Amino acid sequence: MASQNSRRYKAESLGRLRLRPSSDQESEEEEVPVRSSFPLPWRIVCALYSVARGFLYRKNHTINRTLSNFVDITAKASSKPVDGVYSEDVSYGEHAEQYARVFRPANPGTEKIPVVFFFHGGGFAILCAASKTYDRMCRLVAKGAQAMVVSVNYRRAPEHRYPTAYDDCFEAIRWAQAECQSGGELFAAADATRVFFVGDSAGGNIAHFMMARAVQSDVSPLELKGVVQLHPFFGGVERSPAELRMPDALFLSLEFTDWFWAAFLPPGADRDHPACNVFGPGAEDLSGLALPPILVTIGSNDILQDWQARYVQKLRDMGKNVTTRCSDVCHAEYILDDVMQALMDESVRFIQSSAS
């Protein structure tokens, strides 16, 4: 069994999550422990967030946007290399929030490089492509995978409910498609035949829907080679075992998963809406779609773990190629440097193996 303080990501080590391994994976499972204690820096972050969210999220499912933007620590794009990566903000739509932060390695070599679309998390309601956490995550991927990373900023709920976030993100993909078709300078070094979608939390949810749209649309010359979903945000009306066992989970509690869904979904919709319960009643049938390889990360201290495990199993039952990585982290613990590094290293390995 892994140690209580383990941060390593283990292939198919989903134990108590009750995932059946795919046919080409080893059948033996290793249980990942649920930690009873967390590092002091993370406990401080969670304590501060618990105080702040009482002022951020109103009971009528509106948000204090001024305060939300104030507490979101952001980083500026840089035309000079930071950690070996350039970045710039580029508009892809007519609204101010529709922009992409584009990251490129400072020394990419002579060969064209893969393109990674990154979709940020935040429950569809908070954070942005300029958030310091996402700026750092994208730099790690751009440098590690020697890839061009297009971090998509989208309009947020509750001011812009479903399906705005999905439509904005697909508009960014269409924008990149047009740039590649026209030979635009921004994508001159990009290899459009090696495209990946990466997203965390709500961004992992978005990555799912962008994958489904992309494989059913003509996005040539873009060719989707793989999808990475980091602790993706799914749910449903039913209360899962993890939700019942840990309703007050660190950082993301049951109360606030419900708040985020109520703020994002159409008025009157429940959590079995297909945007939330992606394999629930009324969800699109993906069994006939040619999906690329998928990597899903799951934390045994994440309140969403059962929904993530069910998602993986549903795809496997359809015969899709899904790899899992499980650790003992809780939701959004990748804000901490060591967890972020582990997640980004795993993402880079997946991108490199799928791109070859």
DOROGU-974982 format. One record per residue (C-alpha): x, y, z; residue in one letter. Coordinates in steps of 0.1 Angstrom, whole numbers, plus 5000, padded with zeros to 4 digits. Each point is the difference from the previous one (the first is absolute). Last residue first. Layout:
<rs>
<c1 X c2 Y c3 Z resn a>
...
</rs>
This chain:
<rs>
<c1 5047 c2 5099 c3 4686 resn s>
<c1 4973 c2 5024 c3 5013 resn a>
<c1 4984 c2 4975 c3 5023 resn s>
<c1 5032 c2 4992 c3 5019 resn s>
<c1 5010 c2 5036 c3 5003 resn q>
<c1 4966 c2 5012 c3 5010 resn i>
<c1 4997 c2 4973 c3 5027 resn f>
<c1 5034 c2 5007 c3 5013 resn r>
<c1 4992 c2 5038 c3 5001 resn v>
<c1 4968 c2 4994 c3 5019 resn s>
<c1 5018 c2 4978 c3 5026 resn e>
<c1 5026 c2 5027 c3 5005 resn d>
<c1 4973 c2 5026 c3 5003 resn m>
<c1 4982 c2 4980 c3 5027 resn l>
<c1 5032 c2 4994 c3 5019 resn a>
<c1 5011 c2 5036 c3 4998 resn q>
<c1 4967 c2 5013 c3 5011 resn m>
<c1 5000 c2 4976 c3 5030 resn v>
<c1 5035 c2 5013 c3 5010 resn d>
<c1 4992 c2 5036 c3 4994 resn d>
<c1 4967 c2 5002 c3 5020 resn l>
<c1 4971 c2 5013 c3 4979 resn i>
<c1 4998 c2 4963 c3 4990 resn y>
<c1 4979 c2 4996 c3 5031 resn e>
<c1 4971 c2 5010 c3 4978 resn a>
<c1 4978 c2 4971 c3 5012 resn h>
<c1 5016 c2 4978 c3 5026 resn c>
<c1 5032 c2 4980 c3 4995 resn v>
<c1 5006 c2 4963 c3 5008 resn d>
<c1 5010 c2 4990 c3 4965 resn s>
<c1 4984 c2 4984 c3 4970 resn c>
<c1 5010 c2 4999 c3 4963 resn r>
<c1 4977 c2 4986 c3 4974 resn t>
<c1 5004 c2 4990 c3 4964 resn t>
<c1 4970 c2 4998 c3 4977 resn v>
<c1 4999 c2 4985 c3 4965 resn n>
<c1 4963 c2 4996 c3 4991 resn k>
<c1 4983 c2 4967 c3 4998 resn g>
<c1 4965 c2 5012 c3 5009 resn m>
<c1 5003 c2 4984 c3 5034 resn d>
<c1 5033 c2 5019 c3 5004 resn r>
<c1 4982 c2 5033 c3 4995 resn l>
<c1 4974 c2 4991 c3 5026 resn k>
<c1 5028 c2 4989 c3 5024 resn q>
<c1 5019 c2 5032 c3 4997 resn v>
<c1 4969 c2 5021 c3 5006 resn y>
<c1 4990 c2 4978 c3 5030 resn r>
<c1 5035 c2 5006 c3 5015 resn a>
<c1 4996 c2 5038 c3 4995 resn q>
<c1 4966 c2 5000 c3 5016 resn w>
<c1 5013 c2 4979 c3 5029 resn d>
<c1 5030 c2 5024 c3 5005 resn q>
<c1 4981 c2 5032 c3 5001 resn l>
<c1 5004 c2 5006 c3 5038 resn i>
<c1 5038 c2 4998 c3 4994 resn d>
<c1 5020 c2 4983 c3 5027 resn n>
<c1 5007 c2 4969 c3 4979 resn s>
<c1 5011 c2 5023 c3 4972 resn g>
<c1 4993 c2 4991 c3 4964 resn i>
<c1 5019 c2 5008 c3 4968 resn t>
<c1 4985 c2 4991 c3 4966 resn v>
<c1 5021 c2 4994 c3 4969 resn l>
<c1 4982 c2 4995 c3 4967 resn i>
<c1 5011 c2 4984 c3 4967 resn p>
<c1 4981 c2 5014 c3 4970 resn p>
<c1 4962 c2 4995 c3 4995 resn l>
<c1 4986 c2 4984 c3 4969 resn a>
<c1 4963 c2 5005 c3 5007 resn l>
<c1 4975 c2 4972 c3 5000 resn g>
<c1 4998 c2 4996 c3 5037 resn s>
<c1 4996 c2 5037 c3 5007 resn l>
<c1 4963 c2 5000 c3 5006 resn d>
<c1 4991 c2 5036 c3 5011 resn e>
<c1 4984 c2 5004 c3 5034 resn a>
<c1 4963 c2 5000 c3 5005 resn g>
<c1 5000 c2 4979 c3 5031 resn p>
<c1 5035 c2 4999 c3 5015 resn g>
<c1 5034 c2 4994 c3 4983 resn f>
<c1 5012 c2 5036 c3 5001 resn v>
<c1 4983 c2 5007 c3 5034 resn n>
<c1 5009 c2 5036 c3 5002 resn c>
<c1 4997 c2 5014 c3 4965 resn a>
<c1 4974 c2 4973 c3 4992 resn p>
<c1 4976 c2 5014 c3 5026 resn h>
<c1 4997 c2 4974 c3 5028 resn d>
<c1 5010 c2 5028 c3 5024 resn r>
<c1 4966 c2 5017 c3 4997 resn d>
<c1 4989 c2 5026 c3 4975 resn a>
<c1 4976 c2 5027 c3 5011 resn g>
<c1 5021 c2 5029 c3 4988 resn p>
<c1 5026 c2 4987 c3 4975 resn p>
<c1 5031 c2 4985 c3 5016 resn l>
<c1 5029 c2 5022 c3 5012 resn f>
<c1 4990 c2 5016 c3 5033 resn a>
<c1 4981 c2 4970 c3 5012 resn a>
<c1 5030 c2 4978 c3 4991 resn w>
<c1 5024 c2 5022 c3 5019 resn f>
<c1 4978 c2 5001 c3 5030 resn w>
<c1 4995 c2 4963 c3 5001 resn d>
<c1 5038 c2 4994 c3 4999 resn t>
<c1 5001 c2 5026 c3 5027 resn f>
<c1 4978 c2 4983 c3 5025 resn e>
<c1 5017 c2 4966 c3 4993 resn l>
<c1 5033 c2 5015 c3 5010 resn s>
<c1 5029 c2 5010 c3 4978 resn l>
<c1 5030 c2 5014 c3 5019 resn f>
<c1 5002 c2 4972 c3 5025 resn l>
<c1 4972 c2 4975 c3 5001 resn a>
<c1 4969 c2 5011 c3 5020 resn d>
<c1 4977 c2 4974 c3 4985 resn p>
<c1 5025 c2 4972 c3 5005 resn m>
<c1 4983 c2 4967 c3 5003 resn r>
<c1 4967 c2 5009 c3 4982 resn l>
<c1 5018 c2 5018 c3 4972 resn e>
<c1 5025 c2 4971 c3 4998 resn a>
<c1 4972 c2 4974 c3 4998 resn p>
<c1 4983 c2 5020 c3 4972 resn s>
<c1 4969 c2 5021 c3 5005 resn r>
<c1 4976 c2 4995 c3 4971 resn e>
<c1 4990 c2 5032 c3 4982 resn v>
<c1 5032 c2 5000 c3 4980 resn g>
<c1 5037 c2 5010 c3 4998 resn g>
<c1 5030 c2 5007 c3 4979 resn f>
<c1 5030 c2 5024 c3 5005 resn f>
<c1 5032 c2 4984 c3 4987 resn p>
<c1 5029 c2 4992 c3 5024 resn h>
<c1 5025 c2 5007 c3 4971 resn l>
<c1 4985 c2 4990 c3 4967 resn q>
<c1 5027 c2 4994 c3 4973 resn v>
<c1 4988 c2 4995 c3 4964 resn v>
<c1 5019 c2 4985 c3 4971 resn g>
<c1 5009 c2 5001 c3 4963 resn k>
<c1 4975 c2 5025 c3 4986 resn l>
<c1 5009 c2 5009 c3 4964 resn e>
<c1 4997 c2 5037 c3 4990 resn l>
<c1 5003 c2 5005 c3 4962 resn p>
<c1 4971 c2 4995 c3 5001 resn s>
<c1 4973 c2 5008 c3 5026 resn v>
<c1 4972 c2 4983 c3 4982 resn d>
<c1 4976 c2 4991 c3 5027 resn s>
<c1 4990 c2 4968 c3 5019 resn q>
<c1 5034 c2 4993 c3 5015 resn v>
<c1 5003 c2 5036 c3 5010 resn a>
<c1 4966 c2 5002 c3 5017 resn r>
<c1 5005 c2 4969 c3 5022 resn a>
<c1 5036 c2 5011 c3 5009 resn m>
<c1 4988 c2 5036 c3 5008 resn m>
<c1 4974 c2 4984 c3 5023 resn f>
<c1 5025 c2 4980 c3 5019 resn h>
<c1 5025 c2 5028 c3 5002 resn a>
<c1 4973 c2 5022 c3 5015 resn i>
<c1 4995 c2 4976 c3 5029 resn n>
<c1 5038 c2 5000 c3 5005 resn g>
<c1 4998 c2 5038 c3 4999 resn g>
<c1 4974 c2 4998 c3 5028 resn a>
<c1 5026 c2 4981 c3 5020 resn s>
<c1 5032 c2 5002 c3 4980 resn d>
<c1 5003 c2 5001 c3 4962 resn g>
<c1 5023 c2 4986 c3 4972 resn v>
<c1 4991 c2 4996 c3 4964 resn f>
<c1 5027 c2 4988 c3 4976 resn f>
<c1 5009 c2 5007 c3 4964 resn v>
<c1 5027 c2 4982 c3 4979 resn r>
<c1 4990 c2 5004 c3 4963 resn t>
<c1 4999 c2 5038 c3 5003 resn a>
<c1 5038 c2 5000 c3 5006 resn d>
<c1 5005 c2 5036 c3 5011 resn a>
<c1 5031 c2 5021 c3 4991 resn a>
<c1 4980 c2 5024 c3 4977 resn a>
<c1 4971 c2 5001 c3 5025 resn f>
<c1 5003 c2 5037 c3 5009 resn l>
<c1 5012 c2 5009 c3 4964 resn e>
<c1 4968 c2 4991 c3 4984 resn g>
<c1 5001 c2 4973 c3 4973 resn g>
<c1 4964 c2 5005 c3 4990 resn s>
<c1 4989 c2 4965 c3 5009 resn q>
<c1 5019 c2 5001 c3 5033 resn c>
<c1 4985 c2 5033 c3 5010 resn e>
<c1 4965 c2 4988 c3 4990 resn a>
<c1 5004 c2 4968 c3 5022 resn q>
<c1 5013 c2 5021 c3 5029 resn a>
<c1 4968 c2 5021 c3 4998 resn w>
<c1 4978 c2 4969 c3 4997 resn r>
<c1 5017 c2 4987 c3 5032 resn i>
<c1 4993 c2 5034 c3 5017 resn a>
<c1 4964 c2 4998 c3 4989 resn e>
<c1 4999 c2 4966 c3 5016 resn f>
<c1 5010 c2 5015 c3 5032 resn c>
<c1 4975 c2 5028 c3 4998 resn d>
<c1 4971 c2 4976 c3 4992 resn d>
<c1 5009 c2 4977 c3 5029 resn y>
<c1 5002 c2 5029 c3 5025 resn a>
<c1 4968 c2 5015 c3 4986 resn t>
<c1 4979 c2 4968 c3 5002 resn p>
<c1 4990 c2 5004 c3 5028 resn y>
<c1 5000 c2 5032 c3 5020 resn r>
<c1 5016 c2 5034 c3 4994 resn h>
<c1 4995 c2 5024 c3 5029 resn e>
<c1 5000 c2 4970 c3 5023 resn p>
<c1 5023 c2 4989 c3 4986 resn a>
<c1 5031 c2 5008 c3 4981 resn r>
<c1 5010 c2 5012 c3 4965 resn r>
<c1 5030 c2 4981 c3 4987 resn y>
<c1 5038 c2 5003 c3 5002 resn n>
<c1 5018 c2 4973 c3 4980 resn v>
<c1 5036 c2 4990 c3 5007 resn s>
<c1 5016 c2 4992 c3 4966 resn v>
<c1 5032 c2 4981 c3 5008 resn v>
<c1 5026 c2 4996 c3 4973 resn m>
<c1 5021 c2 4970 c3 5008 resn a>
<c1 5035 c2 4990 c3 5011 resn q>
<c1 4983 c2 4974 c3 5023 resn a>
<c1 5018 c2 5011 c3 5031 resn g>
<c1 5003 c2 5037 c3 4990 resn k>
<c1 4964 c2 5005 c3 4988 resn a>
<c1 4986 c2 4978 c3 5028 resn v>
<c1 5019 c2 5017 c3 5028 resn l>
<c1 4991 c2 5034 c3 4986 resn r>
<c1 4963 c2 4990 c3 4998 resn c>
<c1 5000 c2 4990 c3 5037 resn m>
<c1 5017 c2 5032 c3 5010 resn r>
<c1 4975 c2 5023 c3 4981 resn d>
<c1 4972 c2 4978 c3 5014 resn y>
<c1 5011 c2 5005 c3 5036 resn t>
<c1 5006 c2 5037 c3 4995 resn k>
<c1 4965 c2 5006 c3 4986 resn s>
<c1 5003 c2 5015 c3 4965 resn a>
<c1 4979 c2 4974 c3 4984 resn a>
<c1 4972 c2 5007 c3 5024 resn c>
<c1 4987 c2 4993 c3 5035 resn l>
<c1 4963 c2 4998 c3 5011 resn i>
<c1 4966 c2 4989 c3 4987 resn a>
<c1 5003 c2 4969 c3 4978 resn f>
<c1 5008 c2 4981 c3 5032 resn g>
<c1 5035 c2 5015 c3 5001 resn g>
<c1 5019 c2 4980 c3 4974 resn g>
<c1 5021 c2 5011 c3 4970 resn h>
<c1 4998 c2 4985 c3 4965 resn f>
<c1 5034 c2 4994 c3 4984 resn f>
<c1 5003 c2 4994 c3 4962 resn f>
<c1 5034 c2 4983 c3 4993 resn v>
<c1 5016 c2 5003 c3 4966 resn v>
<c1 5029 c2 4977 c3 4991 resn p>
<c1 5033 c2 5015 c3 4986 resn i>
<c1 5014 c2 5004 c3 4965 resn k>
<c1 5036 c2 4990 c3 4997 resn e>
<c1 5029 c2 5025 c3 5000 resn t>
<c1 5006 c2 5003 c3 5037 resn g>
<c1 4975 c2 5012 c3 5025 resn p>
<c1 5023 c2 5023 c3 5019 resn n>
<c1 4979 c2 5027 c3 5018 resn a>
<c1 4971 c2 4976 c3 5004 resn p>
<c1 4966 c2 5015 c3 4989 resn r>
<c1 4971 c2 5010 c3 5022 resn f>
<c1 4968 c2 5015 c3 4986 resn v>
<c1 4976 c2 5017 c3 5025 resn r>
<c1 4966 c2 4998 c3 4982 resn a>
<c1 4974 c2 5027 c3 4999 resn y>
<c1 4962 c2 5001 c3 5002 resn q>
<c1 4994 c2 5020 c3 5032 resn e>
<c1 5000 c2 5033 c3 4981 resn a>
<c1 4973 c2 4988 c3 4976 resn h>
<c1 5003 c2 5000 c3 4962 resn e>
<c1 5019 c2 4967 c3 4998 resn g>
<c1 5035 c2 4985 c3 4997 resn y>
<c1 5020 c2 5027 c3 5017 resn s>
<c1 5037 c2 4993 c3 5006 resn v>
<c1 5020 c2 5002 c3 5033 resn d>
<c1 5037 c2 4993 c3 4998 resn e>
<c1 5024 c2 4976 c3 5015 resn s>
<c1 5037 c2 4990 c3 4997 resn y>
<c1 5014 c2 4970 c3 5018 resn v>
<c1 5035 c2 4991 c3 5014 resn g>
<c1 4990 c2 5005 c3 5036 resn d>
<c1 4988 c2 5034 c3 4991 resn v>
<c1 5012 c2 5010 c3 4965 resn p>
<c1 4994 c2 5036 c3 4990 resn k>
<c1 4968 c2 5009 c3 4982 resn s>
<c1 4982 c2 4994 c3 5033 resn s>
<c1 4963 c2 4995 c3 5008 resn a>
<c1 4991 c2 5014 c3 5034 resn k>
<c1 4993 c2 4979 c3 5030 resn a>
<c1 4969 c2 4999 c3 5020 resn t>
<c1 4990 c2 4996 c3 5037 resn i>
<c1 4962 c2 4996 c3 5001 resn d>
<c1 4990 c2 5017 c3 5033 resn v>
<c1 4991 c2 5033 c3 4982 resn f>
<c1 4982 c2 4983 c3 4971 resn n>
<c1 4977 c2 4981 c3 5024 resn s>
<c1 4995 c2 5031 c3 5021 resn l>
<c1 4987 c2 5020 c3 4970 resn t>
<c1 4980 c2 4970 c3 4987 resn r>
<c1 4980 c2 4996 c3 5032 resn n>
<c1 4982 c2 4970 c3 4987 resn i>
<c1 4964 c2 4991 c3 4993 resn t>
<c1 4985 c2 4967 c3 5011 resn h>
<c1 4972 c2 5015 c3 5021 resn n>
<c1 5019 c2 4988 c3 5031 resn k>
<c1 5029 c2 5022 c3 4991 resn r>
<c1 5035 c2 4987 c3 4992 resn y>
<c1 5029 c2 5024 c3 5006 resn l>
<c1 4995 c2 5013 c3 5036 resn f>
<c1 4997 c2 4965 c3 5016 resn g>
<c1 5025 c2 4988 c3 4975 resn r>
<c1 5027 c2 5022 c3 5016 resn a>
<c1 4999 c2 4983 c3 5034 resn v>
<c1 5002 c2 4965 c3 4986 resn s>
<c1 5026 c2 5011 c3 4975 resn y>
<c1 5022 c2 5012 c3 5028 resn l>
<c1 4996 c2 4967 c3 5019 resn a>
<c1 5007 c2 4980 c3 4969 resn c>
<c1 5032 c2 5019 c3 4992 resn v>
<c1 5012 c2 4997 c3 5036 resn i>
<c1 4993 c2 4962 c3 5000 resn r>
<c1 5020 c2 4998 c3 4967 resn w>
<c1 5030 c2 5018 c3 5015 resn p>
<c1 4998 c2 4977 c3 5031 resn l>
<c1 5002 c2 4968 c3 4980 resn p>
<c1 4970 c2 4977 c3 5003 resn f>
<c1 4988 c2 4975 c3 5026 resn s>
<c1 4976 c2 4971 c3 5000 resn s>
<c1 5011 c2 4987 c3 4966 resn r>
<c1 4979 c2 4977 c3 4980 resn v>
<c1 5023 c2 4972 c3 4989 resn p>
<c1 5005 c2 4988 c3 4964 resn v>
<c1 4992 c2 4963 c3 4997 resn e>
<c1 5020 c2 4981 c3 4975 resn e>
<c1 4981 c2 4981 c3 4972 resn e>
<c1 5010 c2 4968 c3 4983 resn e>
<c1 4984 c2 4995 c3 4966 resn s>
<c1 5030 c2 5013 c3 4979 resn e>
<c1 4989 c2 5021 c3 4971 resn q>
<c1 4992 c2 4990 c3 4965 resn d>
<c1 4964 c2 4990 c3 5008 resn s>
<c1 4992 c2 5032 c3 5018 resn s>
<c1 5002 c2 5000 c3 5038 resn p>
<c1 4968 c2 4998 c3 5019 resn r>
<c1 4995 c2 5030 c3 5022 resn l>
<c1 4989 c2 4994 c3 5036 resn r>
<c1 5010 c2 5034 c3 5014 resn l>
<c1 5013 c2 4981 c3 5030 resn r>
<c1 5030 c2 4987 c3 4981 resn g>
<c1 5007 c2 5026 c3 4972 resn l>
<c1 5036 c2 4992 c3 4994 resn s>
<c1 4996 c2 4997 c3 4962 resn e>
<c1 5033 c2 5017 c3 4993 resn a>
<c1 5014 c2 5017 c3 5031 resn k>
<c1 5005 c2 5037 c3 5005 resn y>
<c1 5025 c2 5007 c3 5027 resn r>
<c1 4992 c2 5025 c3 5028 resn r>
<c1 5003 c2 4975 c3 5029 resn s>
<c1 4996 c2 5015 c3 5034 resn n>
<c1 4979 c2 4972 c3 5015 resn q>
<c1 5023 c2 4974 c3 4984 resn s>
<c1 4989 c2 4979 c3 4971 resn a>
<c1 4988 c2 4965 c3 5007 resn m>
</rs>
